[in-house]
Amino acid sequence: MTYWKNYWNSVAQNKSPFIQVQRDGMSEVDLLKIQKHVCLLLDLKPDDVLLDLCCGNGLLTNRLTPYCKSIIGIDFSTELIKSANKMYQKKNLNFIEGDIANLSHLTNTKFDKILLYFSFQYFNSKQGSFVVSEMKKLLKPGGLILIGDIPDKAKFWCYYDTFLKRAFYFKQWLFSQPKMGKFWSKKEMRKLAKQTKLKGSYLVQNQDLPNSHYRFDYIFRLS
């Protein structure tokens, strides 16, 4: 994870909040669609306490504050958390710098809902299982976990759909520096649900979302 931590600390130096979290091709309209999408899938309530993992600079986190009682955002990038604290200061919003691999040591709070959006691709199979297990420890009875915007292994070439993209991918593969991280399969997500003893649901994204042509969402519930 050292590679990714250094990468995000470096990217965070950019002045654009979108580029800081590698969403430079995304517009405010796109972000609003994602905001509404996440609120719907999480079924956010006014009394909900929400945990947003790999929150980056809080670009999405901040937009969820009107829909719940309080939010804690966690990210391991020192620079992105600095940016989040600088840009967003609200009574019901708190940012913590920390590695979510040690999630249960970072906070004792129990959450109604837990979100991990944009970032599950940066975990391999073993890490992914451990992270979901850590989330489960902090989930209130009846709560749910939304892992959103996961690159779909079955739609790998839907992302690498041009000669330049494919050339870039093979260059990354050659030097073991995959910018996109891991593409997950539906089978692997089912396996995670089984390993963590959670109920899992695979969700196809709405077509109006910016990355729906190659990404999906997944919800875990306590069984």
C-alpha positions in Angstrom: 0.0 0.0 0.0 3.0 2.3 0.2 2.9 2.9 -3.5 -0.7 4.0 -3.4 -0.2 6.2 -0.3 2.7 8.0 -2.0 0.7 8.3 -5.2 -2.3 10.0 -3.5 -0.1 12.3 -1.4 1.4 13.4 -4.7 -1.8 13.9 -6.5 -3.3 15.9 -3.6 -0.9 18.7 -4.4 -3.1 19.7 -7.3 -5.4 22.7 -6.6 -8.4 21.1 -8.3 -10.5 19.0 -5.8 -11.5 16.8 -8.7 -8.0 16.1 -9.9 -6.9 15.5 -6.3 -9.0 12.3 -6.3 -8.5 11.5 -10.0 -11.9 12.6 -11.1 -10.8 15.2 -13.5 -13.2 14.0 -16.2 -16.1 14.4 -13.9 -18.4 17.4 -13.7 -20.5 18.8 -10.9 -23.6 17.3 -12.6 -21.9 13.9 -12.5 -21.1 14.3 -8.9 -24.7 15.3 -8.1 -25.9 12.1 -9.8 -23.5 10.0 -7.7 -24.6 11.8 -4.6 -28.2 11.0 -5.2 -27.3 7.4 -6.2 -25.4 6.8 -3.0 -28.1 8.4 -0.8 -30.7 6.1 -2.4 -28.7 2.9 -2.1 -27.7 3.6 1.5 -31.3 4.7 2.3 -29.9 7.5 4.4 -32.0 8.6 7.3 -31.8 11.9 9.4 -30.6 9.9 12.5 -28.0 7.8 10.6 -24.3 7.8 11.6 -22.3 7.2 8.4 -18.7 6.1 7.9 -17.1 7.0 4.6 -13.9 5.0 4.0 -11.1 6.0 1.5 -12.9 9.4 1.6 -10.0 11.2 -0.1 -10.4 15.0 0.1 -14.1 14.6 1.1 -15.4 15.6 -2.3 -18.3 13.1 -2.0 -18.4 12.9 1.8 -19.2 16.6 2.2 -22.2 16.2 -0.1 -23.8 13.5 2.1 -23.9 15.7 5.3 -27.4 17.0 4.7 -28.9 13.5 4.6 -27.7 12.0 8.0 -26.9 12.9 11.6 -23.1 12.7 11.3 -20.3 11.4 9.1 -16.7 10.3 9.8 -14.4 10.2 6.8 -11.2 8.1 6.9 -8.3 8.1 4.5 -4.6 7.1 4.7 -3.4 10.0 2.7 -2.0 12.8 4.9 -2.3 15.4 2.2 -5.9 14.5 1.1 -7.1 14.6 4.7 -5.4 18.1 5.1 -7.3 19.2 2.0 -10.6 17.8 3.3 -10.2 19.6 6.6 -9.3 22.8 4.8 -12.2 22.7 2.4 -15.0 21.3 4.6 -15.8 22.4 8.1 -19.2 21.3 9.4 -20.4 20.3 12.9 -21.6 16.9 11.7 -18.5 16.1 9.7 -15.1 14.8 10.9 -12.1 13.5 9.0 -9.5 11.0 10.4 -6.2 10.1 8.9 -5.6 6.4 9.1 -5.3 3.0 7.4 -8.6 1.3 7.1 -6.8 -2.0 7.4 -6.7 -1.1 11.1 -10.2 0.3 11.1 -11.4 -1.0 14.4 -8.4 0.7 16.1 -9.2 4.1 14.6 -12.7 4.6 16.0 -15.0 3.0 18.6 -18.1 4.4 17.0 -20.8 2.1 15.7 -22.3 3.0 12.4 -25.7 2.6 10.8 -24.2 2.7 7.3 -20.7 2.4 5.9 -19.6 3.6 2.5 -16.5 2.9 0.4 -16.8 4.5 -3.0 -14.4 4.8 -5.9 -11.6 2.9 -4.1 -12.2 -0.9 -3.7 -10.0 -1.4 -6.8 -6.9 -0.6 -4.7 -7.2 -3.7 -2.6 -6.3 -7.2 -3.7 -8.5 -10.2 -2.8 -6.9 -10.8 0.6 -6.9 -7.1 1.6 -10.5 -6.8 0.4 -11.7 -9.6 2.6 -9.9 -8.1 5.6 -11.3 -4.6 5.0 -14.9 -5.9 4.8 -14.4 -7.9 8.0 -13.2 -4.7 9.7 -16.3 -2.8 8.4 -18.5 -5.5 9.8 -17.0 -4.9 13.3 -18.3 -1.3 13.3 -21.7 -2.0 11.8 -24.8 -1.6 14.0 -27.5 -4.4 13.9 -29.6 -3.9 10.8 -26.9 -1.7 9.1 -25.5 -2.0 5.7 -22.2 -1.6 3.8 -22.1 -0.1 0.3 -19.0 -0.6 -1.8 -19.6 1.5 -4.9 -18.1 2.1 -8.3 -16.1 -1.2 -8.5 -14.4 -2.0 -11.8 -16.0 -5.0 -13.3 -13.7 -7.8 -14.5 -16.3 -8.9 -17.0 -16.2 -5.4 -18.6 -12.4 -5.0 -18.5 -12.1 -4.1 -22.2 -15.1 -1.8 -22.0 -12.7 0.5 -20.1 -9.6 -0.2 -22.2 -11.6 0.4 -25.3 -9.1 2.3 -27.5 -5.6 1.6 -28.8 -4.1 4.3 -26.6 -5.8 3.0 -23.5 -4.7 -0.5 -24.2 -1.1 0.6 -24.9 -1.1 2.5 -21.6 -2.5 -0.6 -19.8 0.2 -2.9 -21.2 2.9 -0.4 -20.3 1.6 -0.3 -16.7 1.4 -4.1 -16.6 5.0 -4.3 -17.8 6.2 -2.1 -15.0 3.8 -3.5 -12.4 2.2 -0.1 -11.8 -1.6 -0.6 -12.6 -3.2 2.8 -12.2 -6.6 1.2 -12.2 -5.8 -1.4 -9.6 -7.9 -4.5 -9.4 -11.0 -5.3 -11.5 -13.4 -7.5 -9.4 -15.8 -10.2 -10.6 -19.2 -11.0 -9.3 -17.9 -14.4 -8.2 -15.2 -12.8 -6.1 -17.7 -10.5 -4.4 -19.9 -13.4 -3.5 -16.9 -15.1 -2.1 -16.2 -12.1 0.1 -19.8 -12.2 1.4 -19.4 -15.8 2.3 -16.0 -15.3 4.0 -17.3 -12.5 6.1 -20.7 -14.1 6.8 -22.7 -11.2 5.3 -25.5 -11.1 2.8 -24.3 -9.7 -0.5 -26.1 -8.1 -3.4 -24.6 -7.3 -6.8 -26.1 -4.1 -8.3 -25.9 -2.8 -11.9 -25.3 0.9 -12.0 -27.8 3.3 -13.6 -26.8 4.2 -17.1 -26.7 7.9 -16.4 -23.8 7.5 -14.0 -20.4 8.4 -15.5 -18.7 5.0 -15.1 -21.7 2.7 -15.5 -20.2 1.1 -18.7 -17.6 -0.7 -16.7 -18.4 -0.5 -13.0 -20.9 -1.9 -10.5 -22.0 -1.5 -6.9 -22.2 -4.1 -4.1 -24.2 -4.1 -0.8 -23.4 -6.2 2.2 -25.9 -6.7 5.0 -25.6 -8.5 8.4 -27.0 -12.0 7.9 
